[in-house]
Amino acid sequence: MPQQRGPRPAPAVPASVPAAENATEAPKARAFRPWRLLPTPTGAPFTFAYAAVLTVTSLIATYADPALVHALHQGSSTDVAHLLHTPVVVLFASALWIAGGIWAPYTLCLLLVLNALERRLGGVRAAVVFLVGHVLATLATEVPVGLAVLVGRLPDSSLHRLDYGVSFGVATSIGALTGLLRPWLRWPVLALFGALLIQDLLHLTDPLANWGHLIALVIGVGLWPVVRRWRAAGVASPSVSAA
């Protein structure tokens, strides 16, 4: 994985410049660089590589034979049956597909949010945040389904409910990222995204997934102390580029 940009050493002060004059010089404000909003191979290598993988799987889902695509989605599904037999495989495989294709709203959210999180925390820690939300929110929604089938409240077919995608990990990443933002931006972003999730839940379009998104967001907010410690520890590290 390419090393991310670190802070550059300060230029040496020429001997001809008086120390007092140099001390009174005001620091320059950091210029806004819009290209940092999107991942690059050096600035956010994990997000860049993950986006490349998702692009490939999205192209497969769009142009491959529908029967093959269905078989791949079914094999990657984190339904109860798969979680009981191959939990590790499907938990990772399900995060390789975007439900709704490359143009789904969560695609842009993933690029912007995971990129911003990686530039603040580093690739490994950003991946941990994403995976924690993806795994915990998946278990929080699928375990009740398994229990409901066990006691006869749901049919056996619910054990094979198709479930895949990146949305749980994205929701957790949004929740975690807000903890690193300034308050004037943190609370509007959190309120807006939370309101959208609650609206989806009230419409009952997909209650299980909608509850999973809210749970994932709460998981991300619960990670605030962790990501803040990571950010504080990584500020002086040359392996984490400044955000």
C-alpha positions in Angstrom: 0.0 0.0 0.0 1.6 3.4 -1.0 2.6 5.6 1.9 0.4 8.6 2.3 1.8 12.1 2.3 3.1 13.3 5.6 3.8 16.8 6.8 6.7 18.5 5.0 9.7 19.8 6.9 9.6 23.5 7.4 12.0 25.4 5.1 15.2 26.7 6.7 15.3 30.4 7.5 18.1 32.2 5.7 20.8 33.6 8.0 20.2 37.1 6.5 16.6 37.2 7.8 16.5 38.6 11.4 15.0 36.3 13.9 12.6 38.9 15.2 11.2 39.6 11.7 10.8 35.8 11.1 9.0 35.3 14.4 6.4 38.1 13.6 5.6 36.7 10.2 2.0 35.4 10.2 1.5 31.8 9.2 -0.2 31.3 5.8 -3.7 29.8 5.8 -4.0 26.4 4.2 -5.4 26.7 0.7 -8.5 24.8 -0.1 -7.7 21.9 -2.4 -10.9 20.4 -3.9 -9.1 17.3 -5.2 -8.7 16.2 -1.6 -12.4 15.5 -1.4 -11.9 12.4 -3.6 -9.4 9.5 -2.9 -6.1 9.3 -4.7 -3.5 6.5 -4.7 -1.2 8.4 -2.4 -3.6 10.5 -0.3 -6.1 7.7 0.5 -4.8 4.4 -0.9 -7.3 2.2 0.9 -10.4 4.1 -0.3 -8.9 4.4 -3.8 -8.3 0.6 -4.0 -11.7 -0.2 -2.5 -13.4 2.1 -5.0 -11.6 0.3 -7.8 -12.8 -3.1 -6.6 -16.4 -1.8 -6.3 -16.2 -0.4 -9.8 -15.2 -3.8 -11.1 -18.0 -5.7 -9.2 -20.5 -3.0 -10.3 -19.5 -3.5 -14.0 -19.9 -7.3 -13.5 -23.4 -6.7 -12.0 -24.4 -4.5 -14.9 -23.0 -6.5 -17.9 -22.7 -10.1 -16.8 -25.3 -12.7 -17.3 -28.2 -12.1 -14.9 -28.1 -15.7 -13.6 -24.4 -15.4 -12.8 -24.9 -12.1 -11.1 -27.7 -13.6 -9.0 -25.6 -16.5 -8.0 -22.7 -14.2 -7.0 -25.1 -12.0 -4.9 -26.6 -15.1 -3.3 -23.2 -16.5 -2.5 -22.2 -13.2 -0.9 -25.4 -12.7 1.0 -25.1 -12.2 4.8 -28.4 -14.0 5.4 -28.8 -16.2 8.4 -28.1 -19.5 6.6 -24.7 -18.2 5.3 -23.8 -16.5 8.6 -24.3 -19.9 10.3 -22.0 -21.8 7.9 -19.5 -19.3 6.4 -19.7 -16.1 8.4 -16.3 -14.7 7.7 -16.5 -15.3 4.0 -19.9 -13.7 3.5 -19.2 -10.8 5.8 -16.3 -9.8 3.6 -17.8 -10.8 0.3 -21.0 -8.9 0.9 -19.0 -5.6 1.2 -17.7 -6.1 -2.4 -21.1 -5.2 -3.9 -23.1 -2.0 -4.1 -26.8 -2.6 -3.9 -28.3 -0.6 -6.7 -25.2 -0.4 -8.8 -22.4 2.1 -9.1 -24.8 5.1 -9.4 -26.5 4.4 -6.0 -26.4 7.3 -3.6 -24.2 5.4 -1.1 -21.5 5.2 -3.7 -20.8 8.9 -3.6 -21.1 8.8 0.2 -18.6 6.0 0.4 -16.0 8.0 -1.7 -16.4 11.2 0.2 -16.8 9.9 3.7 -14.3 7.0 3.7 -11.8 9.3 1.9 -12.2 12.0 4.6 -12.0 9.4 7.4 -8.8 7.8 5.9 -7.1 11.2 5.5 -7.7 11.8 9.2 -7.0 8.3 10.6 -5.0 6.4 8.1 -6.1 3.5 5.9 -6.0 0.7 8.4 -8.1 2.5 11.0 -10.6 3.8 8.4 -11.0 0.2 7.3 -11.5 -1.0 10.9 -14.3 1.6 11.4 -16.0 0.5 8.2 -15.8 -3.2 9.0 -16.9 -2.8 12.6 -20.1 -1.1 11.4 -20.6 -3.5 8.5 -20.3 -6.6 10.8 -22.1 -5.3 13.9 -25.0 -3.8 12.0 -25.4 -7.0 9.9 -25.4 -9.2 13.0 -27.9 -6.8 14.8 -30.4 -7.2 11.9 -29.9 -10.9 11.0 -29.7 -12.4 14.5 -33.3 -11.3 15.3 -34.4 -12.9 12.0 -32.9 -16.2 13.0 -34.5 -16.1 16.4 -37.9 -15.2 14.9 -37.6 -18.2 12.6 -36.6 -20.4 15.5 -39.7 -19.5 17.5 -42.0 -19.7 14.5 -42.7 -16.0 14.0 -41.1 -15.9 10.5 -41.1 -18.6 7.7 -38.0 -20.6 7.0 -37.5 -18.7 3.7 -36.4 -15.7 5.8 -33.2 -17.6 6.6 -32.2 -17.0 2.9 -33.1 -13.3 2.6 -30.7 -11.6 0.1 -28.5 -9.1 2.0 -25.4 -7.5 0.7 -23.9 -4.1 0.1 -21.8 -1.3 1.6 -24.5 0.8 3.2 -24.0 -0.3 6.8 -20.3 0.4 6.6 -20.9 3.8 5.0 -23.5 4.8 7.7 -21.0 3.9 10.4 -18.2 5.8 8.7 -20.5 8.9 8.5 -21.3 8.6 12.2 -17.6 8.2 13.1 -16.5 11.1 10.8 -18.9 13.5 12.4 -17.0 13.1 15.7 -13.9 14.6 14.0 -15.7 17.6 12.5 -16.1 21.0 14.0 -19.4 21.4 15.9 -20.9 23.8 13.3 -20.6 21.1 10.7 -20.9 18.0 12.9 -24.4 18.5 14.2 -26.1 19.5 10.8 -24.5 16.5 9.0 -25.5 14.1 11.8 -29.1 15.6 12.0 -29.6 15.6 8.2 -28.3 12.0 7.7 -30.3 10.8 10.7 -33.4 12.4 9.5 -33.1 10.7 6.1 -32.7 7.3 7.8 -35.7 7.9 10.0 -37.7 9.0 7.0 -36.8 5.7 5.2 -37.8 3.7 8.2 -41.2 5.5 8.5 -41.9 4.7 4.8 -41.3 0.9 5.6 -39.5 0.4 2.2 -37.2 -2.2 3.7 -37.6 -2.2 7.5 -34.7 -4.6 8.2 -32.2 -2.6 6.2 -33.6 0.7 7.5 -33.1 -0.4 11.1 -29.6 -1.6 10.2 -28.7 1.9 8.8 -29.8 3.6 12.0 -27.9 1.0 14.1 -24.8 1.5 12.0 -25.0 5.3 12.5 -25.3 4.8 16.2 -22.3 2.5 16.1 -20.3 5.2 14.4 -21.3 7.8 17.0 -20.3 5.4 19.7 -16.8 5.2 18.1 -16.2 9.0 18.7 -13.9 8.4 21.7 -11.9 5.8 19.7 -11.5 7.8 16.5 -10.6 11.0 18.4 -7.8 9.2 20.2 -6.6 7.8 16.9 -6.7 11.2 15.3 -4.8 12.8 18.2 -2.2 10.0 18.1 -1.8 10.3 14.3 -1.5 14.1 14.0 2.2 14.0 14.4 2.7 10.7 12.5 4.2 11.0 9.0 2.1 8.1 7.8 -1.2 10.1 8.1 -1.7 13.0 5.8 -3.3 16.1 7.2 -7.0 16.5 6.4 
